């Protein structure tokens, strides 16, 4: 039976999705840093994160992309919406994660394409994000065309060390085009 991957935008978090999110966060932080969390997310940190995410979804302050393969949550990304009248064209890519075993395939370019489509529906023309410098995620964002527009040397502190971070951006139309091209390339490799 072929893998069935589904991309969706839930508007609320039920108890099953809450458990799935926490499990994915724990798996992801075990292999890569997620800004704002230590290597092992405590139960209280996980609960606080889901509580905040629920509230942001309820008040329409964010969008939540979930990626499921055969019903299992393998990817997640939040888009923080900007409601300032002069900045509604900008959305921030926040916590994004893909289960380690699904990286490098079609999940990420397909997720970026879905994100671009949602941004178009929301009237968003520009995506921003921030990322710890010189991490795997930083290099992935660059490969997908995100450009640095600023650097903060004391961006994050982990294990007693200060880490630099980059603020990056990309036009939604460019991300849509790039992600579709990468997705088509990966599909022809199969």
N, C-alpha and C positions, 0 to 999 in steps of 0.2 A: 504494500500500500504506500503510495507517495506521500511525502510530508505535505500537510496542509497548513500554510502560514496565513494568518489573518491579522489585518491591521485595523484597529478600531479606535474610536474616540468616546469612551464612556463619560457620562456626565455626572456619575456618582460612584462611590466606592462602597460595595457591599462587603460583607465579612469575608467572602472567598477572595475577592480581589485584594483586600487588605492583607490577608495571609500570603497571597502570591507576591505582592509588592515587597513585603518584608523578606520573604525567602530570596527573591531576586537581588535585593539590596545586600543581603548578607553574602550571597554567592559572589556578587560583583566586587564588593569591597575586599574580599579575600584575595583577589588577584590584581586589582587596580584601585588607586585612591579615588574616592568621591569627595569632592570639596564639601566640608562641613561635617564629615564623619571620620571616625577613627577606623582602623583596620577591622575592628569587630564592632558592629552596631549593637548597642545595648537595647534591651526591651523598651526602656523608657524613651530612648532616642527614636526608635522605630515607631512607637505609638505617637510621639509628638509629631514626627514627620507626616504620618498618615492623617492625623487629626488636622494639621495645617493644610494638607493637600485636599482633604474633604471640604474644608471651609472655603478654600480658594476655588474649587469646582462649583460649590453651591452659589458663590457670589460672582461666578463667571470671570474671575481674575486670572484663570489659567485654563489651558486645554491639556488633556492627558492622552497621549498616544500609548496604546498597549499593543504589543506584538505577541501573538500566541502561535505556537506550533503544536498541532494536534491537541489543542486545548490547554497547553502549558504556557504560562507567561515566560517569554524569553527575552523581551525587550520592553523598555519604557522610556518615555521622554515627556517632560512637561514644557509647555510654552507659556511663559508669563506674559500676559497681555498688558498693553499700555493704554490707558484710557484718557491720558492728557490730550486735550484737543489738538495740540501741535505735534504730538508724538504717536498718534494712533497707527501710523504706518510702520511702526517698529514693534517687533515682538522678540523676547529674549528666550533663547533655548536654554532651559535650566536642566536639572538633573536628567541625564541621559545614560542609559545603561543597556547593555546587551550581554546575555549569558555568554561566558567565555567560549564555550564550544560552538557558538553560532557566529563568531566573529570571522571576518574575512570572506564571507560568502555574499549572498544577495540580501540579507536582512537589513544591513545598514543603508545601502543605496535605495532600497525599496522604502525604508522608513523615512529617509530624507525626501523622497518623492511625495510620500503621503503628507509630510510636514509642509512641503511647498504647496500642495493642493489645499490644505487647511488654511494656510496663510492667505492664499488667493481668495478663499471663501470669506475670510475675515477682513479683507481689504488691506492686508499687510504686505509691504513692499521690501522690507529690510529685516533681516534676522541678525541678532547679536548674541554673543555668548562670552563667558569668561572661563578660563581654564588655567590650571597650574602649568607653568612653563616646563617644557622638555619632558612631558609625560606622553604616554602612548596616545591618549585622547587629543592632546595638542597637535601631534603629528597627523592624526586622522583628520582633524578639522582642516588642517592646511591642505592635505591631499584632496579634500572635497571643495577647495576654493575659498575657505574662510581666510580673511586677511587681518593681520594685527593692526589695530588703530591706536593701541596704547598698552603700556606695560606698567605694572605696579610691583615694585621690588619686594615689598612686605605684604604680599597678597594673601598668603596662608601660613599658618604656623602648625607644624606637625612634629611630634617627637622632639620638641625643644628647638627646632630649626625654623627659620623664616624661609619661605619659598616665594619666588617671583611668580606672577601670573600675567597672562595676556588677555586683553579685551579684543575680540575679533568680530568681524561682520561680513555679511554677504547679501547681495540682492536676492530676493526670493526667486526671481526669474532665472538667475544664473544657477542657483542651487537646483532648481527643477531640471534645467537642461543638463547640468553635470551629472546629477544622480541618475537620470534616465539613461544617459550615455554609458555610465559605469554599469548600471543594471543590465543593459542590453549586451555589453561586452562580456559580463560574467555569465549571462545566460547562453551566449554562443560558445563559451568554453566548455559547457557541460556536455 
